[in-house]
Amino acid sequence: MHLNNPEFESRLPVPEVPLLLLILSLTLGLFFKQRNLSYPLYRCIFLVLGICCIIAASIGPLASLAHMDFTAHMLVHLLLGMLAPLLVVLASPLTLLLRTLKVEAARSLTKILRWKFFSILSNPIIASILNIGGLWILYTSTLYSAMRHNILLHMLVHIHVFLAGYLFTAAIIYMDPTPHRKSYFYRAMVLVITIAGHDFLAKYLYAHPPANVPVRQAEMGSMLMYYGGDIIDLLLITIFCFQWFKAARPRVNMNTDFY
């Protein structure tokens, strides 16, 4: 069934609504209990804003318009694949989870995070391939056209876009405890290459629109992807550079004797 079908559009958000409402309810509950968990209020605000971005991109007027308009679809991409992951990473969700779980469960989760699988998955290069590589496959193959006809595929693509964006952002700026850390220089190189790959994809789509996408919509969507993506990337770069600066600045030895 095609996404342009009104019946399909009315049914599209239904599977996502209960999950999103549950996540939002838990987040709001956390908002009022953050003091008991020693969880900073600003991180709670980041989490709420991130969830709001996910909801705006998944249900409502923007989500419905994105099924028919490539420019609106690209705005959904920016919210779901870039801004929401950045906000959620800044909320340090793993830290919150470790503080919420009982001691034994938290220790078990810590052991799981040290597995080799997560070491590979959290490598910035692998995370970048899953993130940008997934977008190249989506827009330069028949996948974009197929997801407009299949509700399940549409949902799976959205899930991948968010998780890949979260994984990449978390691999660049370490807000949660990370047992598999990479150097700042290594992460900086991957970040530069990834931003270049994202911008190049935007330019490619400007000249080569996806199948069944009008030229004007492709041009507007590509421009939004390019300039909107750069704005969010600038926020990511600023946070990363600030972390690097804090880690590299000399520390004052309080035990130094003065003569």
Backbone bond lengths (Angstrom), bond angles and torsions (degrees), N, CA, C in turn:
res aa  C-N    CA-C-N  psi(-1)  N-CA   C-N-CA  omega(-1)  CA-C   N-CA-C  phi
1 M - - - 1.469 - - 1.522 109.92 -
2 H 1.307 117.69 136.68 1.459 121.46 -173.40 1.519 110.39 -82.34
3 L 1.323 115.16 147.35 1.475 120.22 -179.68 1.511 112.54 -66.52
4 N 1.337 117.88 -23.32 1.455 119.77 179.63 1.524 111.38 -74.68
5 N 1.305 117.74 -11.27 1.439 122.15 176.63 1.521 109.09 -69.87
6 P 1.360 118.80 125.43 1.472 120.55 -177.13 1.524 112.46 -57.92
7 E 1.376 116.02 -36.52 1.461 118.29 179.60 1.515 110.77 -63.92
8 F 1.340 116.59 -39.09 1.475 121.03 178.81 1.517 110.13 -64.74
9 E 1.326 116.46 -43.25 1.467 120.59 -177.87 1.527 110.73 -64.24
10 S 1.327 116.53 -37.85 1.461 118.21 -178.98 1.517 111.77 -69.13
11 R 1.353 116.25 -27.40 1.454 119.95 179.84 1.511 113.17 -89.16
12 L 1.321 117.73 -18.57 1.462 122.16 -170.54 1.514 114.17 -55.17
13 P 1.348 120.40 -49.52 1.461 119.01 -175.09 1.522 114.63 -78.22
14 V 1.340 117.74 -11.45 1.453 120.32 -171.03 1.525 113.54 -54.04
15 P 1.354 120.54 -47.94 1.464 119.46 -179.23 1.524 113.30 -64.76
16 E 1.332 117.10 -23.32 1.454 119.98 -176.16 1.526 112.25 -88.38
17 V 1.321 117.21 -24.21 1.465 120.33 -173.35 1.523 113.01 -60.66
18 P 1.343 120.67 -51.19 1.475 119.07 -178.62 1.524 113.38 -58.22
19 L 1.334 116.77 -41.99 1.463 120.28 -179.20 1.522 110.55 -65.34
20 L 1.326 116.74 -44.65 1.459 120.11 -178.77 1.523 111.25 -66.11
21 L 1.319 116.94 -39.73 1.463 119.99 177.84 1.522 111.46 -65.24
22 L 1.338 116.26 -37.60 1.464 119.96 177.44 1.522 110.58 -64.28
23 I 1.332 116.40 -45.54 1.464 120.41 179.62 1.519 110.59 -62.08
24 L 1.338 116.43 -43.30 1.460 120.27 -179.67 1.526 110.30 -64.76
25 S 1.335 118.37 -40.66 1.465 121.51 179.48 1.525 111.15 -62.73
26 L 1.346 116.37 -44.70 1.458 120.64 178.09 1.522 111.08 -63.04
27 T 1.326 116.03 -38.37 1.460 120.16 -179.79 1.517 111.10 -66.75
28 L 1.331 116.56 -43.26 1.461 120.01 178.75 1.532 110.58 -66.06
29 G 1.347 116.34 -37.04 1.460 119.32 175.65 1.515 111.25 -61.97
30 L 1.325 115.88 -40.36 1.456 120.83 177.35 1.524 110.87 -63.31
31 F 1.334 115.55 -36.05 1.455 120.73 -178.11 1.533 111.10 -57.21
32 F 1.321 115.85 -36.19 1.463 119.85 -177.66 1.527 112.82 -89.51
33 K 1.336 117.58 -13.52 1.462 120.98 -178.70 1.521 112.31 -110.38
34 Q 1.324 117.02 9.49 1.464 119.67 -173.09 1.525 112.69 -63.51
35 R 1.300 119.00 -27.42 1.469 119.81 179.67 1.524 111.53 -67.81
36 N 1.332 116.46 -40.38 1.463 119.77 179.93 1.525 112.08 -66.06
37 L 1.330 117.16 -25.29 1.461 121.45 -179.19 1.521 112.39 -95.87
38 S 1.326 116.74 3.70 1.475 121.45 -175.72 1.535 110.33 54.28
39 Y 1.302 114.57 41.23 1.465 121.83 -177.87 1.515 108.00 -106.57
40 P 1.355 118.38 117.05 1.468 120.88 -175.21 1.531 112.21 -55.72
41 L 1.297 116.38 141.86 1.457 121.72 -178.09 1.524 111.63 -61.81
42 Y 1.338 116.95 -37.83 1.463 118.78 -177.16 1.525 111.47 -65.46
43 R 1.336 117.11 -32.17 1.461 119.49 176.51 1.528 110.35 -68.63
44 C 1.296 116.63 -36.72 1.460 121.03 177.08 1.528 110.26 -63.62
45 I 1.323 116.34 -38.82 1.467 120.61 178.03 1.527 110.29 -65.36
46 F 1.330 117.25 -42.17 1.464 120.70 176.31 1.530 110.67 -57.82
47 L 1.328 116.19 -43.15 1.460 120.25 -178.42 1.525 111.01 -64.76
48 V 1.324 117.04 -43.25 1.470 120.99 178.43 1.526 110.31 -62.02
49 L 1.328 117.30 -44.44 1.458 120.51 179.62 1.529 111.30 -64.29
50 G 1.332 116.21 -39.45 1.460 119.69 177.90 1.517 111.93 -62.87
51 I 1.337 116.59 -43.54 1.468 120.71 177.76 1.522 110.19 -63.77
52 C 1.309 117.49 -38.55 1.468 120.80 178.29 1.529 111.11 -62.97
53 C 1.326 117.27 -38.50 1.466 120.72 177.09 1.529 110.61 -64.07
54 I 1.334 116.68 -40.68 1.460 120.72 178.85 1.531 110.39 -63.93
55 I 1.332 116.73 -43.37 1.460 120.72 179.94 1.521 110.88 -65.16
56 A 1.343 117.31 -44.14 1.463 120.55 -179.86 1.520 111.63 -61.88
57 A 1.336 116.12 -33.37 1.468 120.05 -178.91 1.524 112.53 -82.27
58 S 1.330 117.69 -16.09 1.463 120.95 -173.23 1.515 113.50 -104.67
59 I 1.331 117.46 -35.90 1.462 120.52 -178.73 1.524 108.65 -135.22
60 G 1.313 116.35 162.71 1.446 120.31 178.05 1.518 113.52 99.62
61 P 1.327 117.20 -173.71 1.474 122.33 -174.74 1.526 113.65 -59.21
62 L 1.324 117.09 -43.12 1.468 119.84 -178.51 1.521 111.11 -63.47
63 A 1.328 116.84 -43.69 1.464 120.92 179.86 1.524 110.99 -62.80
64 S 1.347 116.38 -39.91 1.468 119.81 178.91 1.521 110.92 -66.98
65 L 1.330 117.03 -42.64 1.463 120.73 -179.90 1.522 111.44 -65.85
66 A 1.328 116.80 -31.85 1.462 121.02 -177.71 1.524 112.52 -65.51
67 H 1.330 117.45 -21.24 1.462 119.87 178.51 1.533 111.83 -71.09
68 M 1.337 116.12 -22.56 1.463 120.18 -174.84 1.522 112.76 -114.71
69 D 1.324 117.43 -22.62 1.465 121.33 -174.58 1.527 109.74 -120.62
70 F 1.332 117.61 123.48 1.463 122.05 -176.23 1.530 111.21 -67.67
71 T 1.320 117.76 -32.57 1.464 120.69 178.59 1.532 110.23 -64.55
72 A 1.341 116.47 -44.73 1.465 120.05 176.63 1.527 110.44 -64.59
73 H 1.332 115.99 -37.36 1.470 119.70 177.10 1.527 110.59 -60.49
74 M 1.311 117.05 -40.14 1.454 119.75 -178.91 1.529 111.11 -69.68
75 L 1.323 117.07 -31.78 1.467 119.76 174.44 1.525 109.89 -65.05
76 V 1.327 116.37 -39.07 1.462 120.86 175.12 1.527 109.96 -61.06
77 H 1.337 116.11 -41.69 1.476 120.26 177.92 1.526 111.10 -58.77
78 L 1.335 117.24 -43.83 1.459 120.36 -179.06 1.528 111.25 -65.09
79 L 1.338 116.12 -40.78 1.461 119.94 -179.58 1.529 111.43 -69.72
80 L 1.330 115.71 -47.16 1.461 120.92 -172.62 1.520 113.00 -80.93
81 G 1.336 117.06 -35.88 1.458 120.62 -173.30 1.511 115.41 -99.41
82 M 1.352 117.69 -12.14 1.465 119.14 -176.03 1.531 112.46 -130.38
83 L 1.346 117.26 -56.76 1.461 119.15 -174.35 1.530 111.71 -72.66
84 A 1.339 117.42 -47.33 1.473 119.99 179.23 1.526 111.95 -60.10
85 P 1.355 119.86 -46.01 1.470 119.13 176.77 1.521 113.08 -59.12
86 L 1.333 117.74 -40.07 1.460 120.53 179.74 1.519 110.68 -63.10
87 L 1.333 117.31 -45.47 1.461 121.19 -179.28 1.531 111.33 -64.97
88 V 1.335 116.55 -41.71 1.467 119.99 -179.44 1.524 110.64 -67.60
89 V 1.324 117.74 -40.31 1.469 120.53 177.22 1.523 110.47 -61.93
90 L 1.331 117.38 -41.71 1.465 120.98 178.75 1.527 111.73 -63.72
91 A 1.336 116.90 -21.73 1.462 120.58 178.66 1.533 112.59 -79.85
92 S 1.341 117.60 -7.53 1.473 122.26 -179.93 1.531 111.74 52.76
93 P 1.331 118.06 61.84 1.473 120.27 -175.60 1.525 114.07 -64.65
94 L 1.341 118.07 -33.01 1.463 119.25 179.56 1.527 111.00 -68.12
95 T 1.321 115.98 -38.16 1.463 120.00 176.81 1.516 110.37 -61.04
96 L 1.331 116.06 -43.66 1.464 120.70 177.70 1.522 110.81 -62.17
97 L 1.334 116.22 -43.15 1.467 120.17 -179.17 1.524 111.11 -63.05
98 L 1.332 116.90 -41.93 1.460 120.55 179.79 1.525 111.64 -64.94
99 R 1.328 116.17 -33.41 1.468 119.53 179.00 1.516 111.46 -76.73
100 T 1.319 117.14 -26.42 1.459 121.09 -178.43 1.519 112.01 -80.86
101 L 1.342 116.78 -36.50 1.458 121.26 -176.85 1.528 111.07 -71.33
102 K 1.329 114.66 159.35 1.459 120.10 172.55 1.529 109.12 -69.76
103 V 1.324 116.41 162.22 1.458 121.58 -173.42 1.524 111.87 -55.88
104 E 1.332 117.32 -47.79 1.461 120.34 -177.49 1.525 111.25 -63.99
105 A 1.327 117.05 -41.85 1.462 120.81 179.21 1.526 111.03 -66.59
106 A 1.332 116.28 -37.95 1.462 120.15 178.62 1.530 111.00 -65.59
107 R 1.310 116.82 -38.99 1.465 120.44 177.88 1.524 110.69 -65.92
108 S 1.328 116.47 -40.07 1.467 120.68 178.66 1.524 110.39 -63.51
109 L 1.335 116.34 -42.68 1.463 120.24 178.40 1.521 110.91 -63.68
110 T 1.319 117.47 -39.82 1.467 121.27 178.36 1.525 111.08 -61.95
111 K 1.339 116.61 -40.91 1.465 120.16 177.72 1.526 111.30 -64.21
112 I 1.327 116.14 -39.23 1.467 120.24 179.33 1.522 110.46 -63.91
113 L 1.325 117.32 -41.75 1.463 121.40 -178.77 1.525 112.09 -65.74
114 R 1.331 117.32 -17.87 1.465 120.98 178.84 1.524 112.89 -88.77
115 W 1.335 117.12 -1.70 1.451 120.23 178.83 1.525 110.64 -60.86
116 K 1.339 115.51 152.60 1.462 121.37 178.53 1.519 111.82 -59.65
117 F 1.328 116.64 -34.40 1.469 120.82 179.92 1.517 111.01 -57.19
118 F 1.341 116.54 -45.77 1.460 120.15 -178.98 1.529 111.06 -73.59
119 S 1.325 116.81 -26.33 1.458 119.97 173.80 1.526 110.62 -62.89
120 I 1.322 115.77 -42.20 1.470 120.59 178.92 1.530 110.10 -70.82
121 L 1.328 115.87 -45.05 1.464 120.62 -176.35 1.523 112.06 -64.89
122 S 1.338 117.54 -33.77 1.461 121.37 -177.69 1.521 113.01 -88.62
123 N 1.332 116.78 0.01 1.466 119.28 175.24 1.528 108.61 -65.03
124 P 1.327 118.86 128.48 1.467 120.59 -177.44 1.523 114.34 -53.16
125 I 1.322 117.94 -35.68 1.468 119.83 179.99 1.532 110.47 -66.90
126 I 1.329 117.31 -46.14 1.461 120.82 178.81 1.524 110.32 -63.62
127 A 1.325 116.45 -43.26 1.462 120.47 178.99 1.526 111.04 -62.71
128 S 1.331 116.78 -37.81 1.468 120.49 178.17 1.521 111.50 -66.32
129 I 1.340 116.82 -40.45 1.462 120.70 178.99 1.535 110.19 -63.62
130 L 1.330 116.84 -43.98 1.456 119.97 178.35 1.521 111.74 -63.49
131 N 1.334 116.37 -35.12 1.453 121.69 -176.98 1.536 111.55 -77.72
132 I 1.324 116.76 -67.37 1.467 121.08 -176.74 1.521 111.40 -73.20
133 G 1.330 116.55 -38.37 1.458 119.39 177.72 1.518 111.66 -60.40
134 G 1.326 116.28 -39.62 1.457 120.04 177.55 1.511 112.24 -62.44
135 L 1.338 117.19 -38.68 1.464 120.79 178.65 1.527 111.62 -67.42
136 W 1.332 116.50 -39.65 1.469 119.70 177.44 1.524 110.39 -61.52
137 I 1.326 116.66 -43.17 1.464 119.93 178.58 1.528 110.67 -64.65
138 L 1.327 116.43 -41.40 1.463 120.94 -178.05 1.527 112.03 -60.70
139 Y 1.336 116.89 -46.64 1.466 120.16 -171.00 1.525 114.65 -94.78
140 T 1.313 118.44 -15.31 1.465 119.71 -178.88 1.519 112.73 -107.95
141 S 1.330 117.09 6.30 1.463 121.41 176.85 1.533 107.97 -123.88
142 T 1.308 115.63 -169.03 1.466 120.67 179.08 1.528 112.04 -83.65
143 L 1.325 117.41 2.24 1.464 121.12 -175.70 1.524 111.39 -63.56
144 Y 1.347 117.19 -41.17 1.464 119.65 -179.00 1.524 110.89 -62.31
145 S 1.319 115.77 -42.52 1.466 119.56 178.35 1.514 110.86 -66.57
146 A 1.341 116.96 -38.66 1.463 121.32 -178.12 1.525 111.46 -67.42
147 M 1.338 117.43 -37.97 1.455 119.50 -178.11 1.524 111.87 -68.87
148 R 1.329 116.99 -19.45 1.460 120.63 177.54 1.520 111.58 -78.63
149 H 1.322 116.88 -9.57 1.455 121.50 -178.99 1.526 112.60 -111.59
150 N 1.318 117.43 -9.97 1.457 120.60 -172.73 1.524 109.68 -131.50
151 I 1.319 117.01 117.85 1.460 121.14 -175.61 1.525 112.19 -66.16
152 L 1.345 116.81 -39.79 1.463 120.09 -179.69 1.517 111.02 -65.85
153 L 1.331 117.07 -44.55 1.461 121.26 178.20 1.521 110.28 -63.53
154 H 1.319 116.38 -37.74 1.464 121.31 178.09 1.527 110.81 -59.46
155 M 1.328 116.42 -45.18 1.459 120.78 179.90 1.527 111.57 -67.16
156 L 1.332 116.50 -40.66 1.462 120.38 -179.82 1.531 111.29 -63.90
157 V 1.328 116.22 -39.69 1.468 120.13 177.85 1.520 109.89 -63.60
158 H 1.318 117.41 -42.90 1.468 120.60 179.26 1.530 111.10 -62.43
159 I 1.321 116.12 -42.37 1.462 119.93 178.81 1.521 110.81 -62.14
160 H 1.344 115.84 -43.69 1.467 119.86 179.31 1.525 110.90 -63.24
161 V 1.327 116.97 -43.81 1.464 120.61 -178.07 1.521 110.74 -58.92
162 F 1.339 117.16 -44.09 1.461 119.12 179.82 1.518 111.85 -69.38
163 L 1.339 117.35 -48.83 1.464 120.40 -176.53 1.526 111.39 -64.00
164 A 1.345 117.29 -39.73 1.465 119.98 178.45 1.522 110.50 -66.27
165 G 1.343 116.70 -39.69 1.460 120.09 176.97 1.515 112.11 -65.28
166 Y 1.342 116.23 -40.49 1.465 120.26 177.80 1.519 111.03 -65.29
167 L 1.332 116.28 -45.18 1.462 121.00 -178.35 1.527 110.81 -60.75
168 F 1.328 116.53 -43.80 1.470 119.98 -179.94 1.526 110.87 -65.74
169 T 1.326 117.13 -47.20 1.473 120.34 -178.83 1.522 110.91 -61.12
170 A 1.343 116.32 -42.90 1.461 120.55 179.34 1.519 111.84 -66.00
171 A 1.342 117.08 -27.63 1.465 120.92 179.46 1.529 112.02 -79.25
172 I 1.323 117.47 -15.99 1.470 121.30 -179.98 1.521 111.13 -95.82
173 I 1.316 116.92 -47.94 1.473 120.39 178.53 1.530 108.07 -113.28
174 Y 1.303 116.35 116.44 1.459 121.43 -177.35 1.520 109.76 -85.60
175 M 1.344 115.74 100.35 1.454 120.47 176.91 1.528 110.86 -99.37
176 D 1.337 116.56 -29.57 1.460 122.37 178.61 1.526 109.76 -100.88
177 P 1.332 118.22 163.06 1.471 120.26 173.93 1.526 109.85 -57.07
178 T 1.327 116.27 126.28 1.461 121.29 -176.89 1.521 109.36 -128.52
179 P 1.326 117.90 110.65 1.466 119.97 -178.56 1.529 113.49 -73.37
180 H 1.328 117.20 -18.88 1.468 120.55 -175.68 1.531 108.82 -113.49
181 R 1.306 116.60 71.25 1.466 121.11 -175.27 1.527 112.15 -84.38
182 K 1.326 115.37 143.77 1.455 122.48 174.19 1.534 108.82 -112.85
183 S 1.324 116.02 159.65 1.461 120.31 -177.18 1.523 110.75 -68.25
184 Y 1.324 115.42 160.62 1.459 120.04 178.05 1.529 111.14 -63.94
185 F 1.318 117.20 -39.57 1.468 120.20 -179.76 1.525 110.22 -62.90
186 Y 1.316 116.93 -43.81 1.468 121.97 179.31 1.526 110.18 -59.61
187 R 1.325 115.91 -47.69 1.466 119.72 -179.28 1.522 111.42 -67.19
188 A 1.315 117.09 -35.38 1.465 120.29 179.19 1.521 111.09 -63.63
189 M 1.317 117.29 -41.78 1.466 120.69 179.60 1.531 110.82 -64.22
190 V 1.331 116.06 -43.21 1.462 119.58 179.09 1.528 110.52 -64.74
191 L 1.330 117.06 -39.58 1.460 121.25 179.67 1.521 111.14 -62.32
192 V 1.319 117.23 -44.62 1.467 120.98 179.74 1.533 110.99 -62.21
193 I 1.333 116.31 -45.12 1.465 120.68 -179.49 1.530 110.81 -64.81
194 T 1.330 116.68 -40.10 1.460 120.40 -179.30 1.520 111.58 -65.79
195 I 1.324 116.96 -43.52 1.467 120.37 177.71 1.524 110.45 -61.40
196 A 1.335 116.11 -41.25 1.465 120.03 177.73 1.529 110.95 -62.48
197 G 1.337 116.32 -41.04 1.461 120.00 178.93 1.518 112.26 -64.74
198 H 1.331 116.59 -38.46 1.470 121.30 178.18 1.521 110.56 -66.25
199 D 1.325 117.35 -44.84 1.460 121.44 179.91 1.534 111.59 -66.42
200 F 1.327 116.04 -39.01 1.464 119.49 179.20 1.529 110.80 -65.42
201 L 1.345 116.50 -37.23 1.456 120.30 176.96 1.524 110.50 -63.30
202 A 1.338 117.15 -40.83 1.464 120.59 177.99 1.530 110.79 -60.87
203 K 1.323 116.80 -42.83 1.463 120.07 178.40 1.524 111.49 -66.92
204 Y 1.319 116.23 -37.44 1.470 120.47 179.03 1.527 110.50 -63.69
205 L 1.342 116.49 -42.91 1.459 119.96 -179.96 1.520 111.62 -68.13
206 Y 1.328 117.02 -28.26 1.471 120.85 176.48 1.531 109.76 -63.31
207 A 1.316 116.13 -39.86 1.469 120.75 -178.27 1.526 112.50 -89.87
208 H 1.332 117.25 -26.52 1.469 121.34 -177.44 1.532 108.73 -130.54
209 P 1.319 118.44 83.29 1.467 121.57 -178.53 1.527 111.99 -60.76
210 P 1.341 117.59 147.38 1.465 120.00 174.07 1.524 111.06 -59.61
211 A 1.315 116.53 160.59 1.465 120.86 -178.16 1.523 110.94 -58.61
212 N 1.341 115.30 137.13 1.464 123.67 175.76 1.526 113.46 68.37
213 V 1.328 117.73 17.16 1.458 121.76 176.34 1.533 108.27 -105.77
214 P 1.328 118.03 123.22 1.473 120.03 178.50 1.521 111.51 -58.01
215 V 1.325 115.10 147.50 1.465 120.32 -176.26 1.519 111.48 -58.68
216 R 1.322 117.36 -44.13 1.465 120.24 -177.64 1.533 110.95 -62.59
217 Q 1.331 116.99 -42.89 1.463 120.06 178.26 1.523 111.19 -64.51
218 A 1.333 116.06 -39.12 1.464 120.05 179.06 1.526 110.61 -63.23
219 E 1.325 116.38 -41.09 1.463 120.05 -179.90 1.529 111.01 -65.65
220 M 1.332 116.60 -46.22 1.464 119.89 -179.95 1.532 111.12 -66.17
221 G 1.329 116.31 -42.56 1.458 119.79 179.18 1.512 112.39 -64.33
222 S 1.330 116.80 -39.68 1.463 120.95 179.48 1.520 111.24 -66.12
223 M 1.330 116.33 -39.95 1.468 119.74 177.42 1.522 111.05 -64.82
224 L 1.333 115.96 -40.12 1.471 119.59 177.33 1.519 110.34 -64.45
225 M 1.334 116.63 -41.24 1.463 121.04 178.24 1.523 110.83 -62.05
226 Y 1.323 116.41 -41.47 1.467 121.21 -176.80 1.533 111.39 -69.82
227 Y 1.330 116.63 -56.92 1.466 119.52 -174.03 1.531 111.91 -77.47
228 G 1.345 117.52 -38.83 1.459 119.85 177.30 1.518 111.48 -66.01
229 G 1.347 115.99 -40.24 1.461 119.71 177.12 1.512 112.13 -63.10
230 D 1.334 116.51 -38.02 1.466 119.76 179.60 1.530 111.75 -65.61
231 I 1.328 116.70 -35.34 1.465 119.61 178.75 1.531 110.50 -64.29
232 I 1.330 116.30 -46.10 1.468 119.92 179.06 1.526 110.44 -67.64
233 D 1.334 116.45 -38.42 1.467 119.73 176.97 1.528 111.16 -63.11
234 L 1.318 116.53 -34.21 1.465 119.79 177.85 1.520 110.94 -63.45
235 L 1.326 116.70 -38.84 1.469 120.00 175.82 1.530 110.53 -63.07
236 L 1.328 115.85 -42.77 1.465 120.21 179.22 1.523 111.13 -64.27
237 I 1.323 116.65 -42.53 1.465 120.99 178.89 1.526 110.92 -63.01
238 T 1.325 116.73 -42.11 1.464 121.15 -179.80 1.526 111.23 -60.98
239 I 1.322 116.27 -45.64 1.472 120.28 178.60 1.524 110.39 -63.43
240 F 1.331 116.33 -44.48 1.463 120.75 -179.22 1.531 111.30 -62.11
241 C 1.322 117.24 -45.64 1.470 120.78 -179.99 1.521 111.57 -65.33
242 F 1.335 116.91 -36.46 1.461 120.16 177.71 1.525 110.36 -64.72
243 Q 1.330 116.97 -41.27 1.470 120.39 176.73 1.526 110.67 -62.90
244 W 1.315 116.81 -43.04 1.460 121.76 -179.76 1.519 110.45 -63.26
245 F 1.330 115.90 -41.76 1.464 120.73 179.33 1.528 110.90 -62.55
246 K 1.332 116.06 -44.43 1.466 119.83 179.82 1.523 111.32 -64.04
247 A 1.338 116.63 -37.58 1.463 119.98 -178.60 1.523 112.33 -73.77
248 A 1.344 116.72 -27.57 1.465 120.28 -174.08 1.523 113.41 -94.61
249 R 1.341 117.54 -19.13 1.462 118.22 -175.71 1.532 110.02 -69.40
250 P 1.324 117.56 145.38 1.467 120.90 -179.75 1.521 111.30 -66.42
251 R 1.316 115.47 141.57 1.456 120.84 179.36 1.524 110.19 -97.50
252 V 1.325 114.90 139.53 1.458 120.32 -179.41 1.525 109.24 -79.37
253 N 1.309 116.17 127.33 1.463 121.08 177.48 1.522 109.08 -83.78
254 M 1.338 115.42 108.92 1.470 119.94 -175.52 1.523 111.84 -70.66
255 N 1.374 117.99 -13.16 1.463 120.42 -178.92 1.519 113.21 -92.98
256 T 1.328 116.02 3.42 1.471 119.55 -178.42 1.533 110.37 -66.04
257 D 1.327 115.92 134.90 1.467 119.98 178.45 1.525 109.51 -85.60
258 F 1.309 115.26 138.56 1.471 120.62 178.76 1.524 107.57 -109.21
259 Y 1.332 114.13 135.04 1.468 119.35 -178.18 1.516 109.38 -109.46
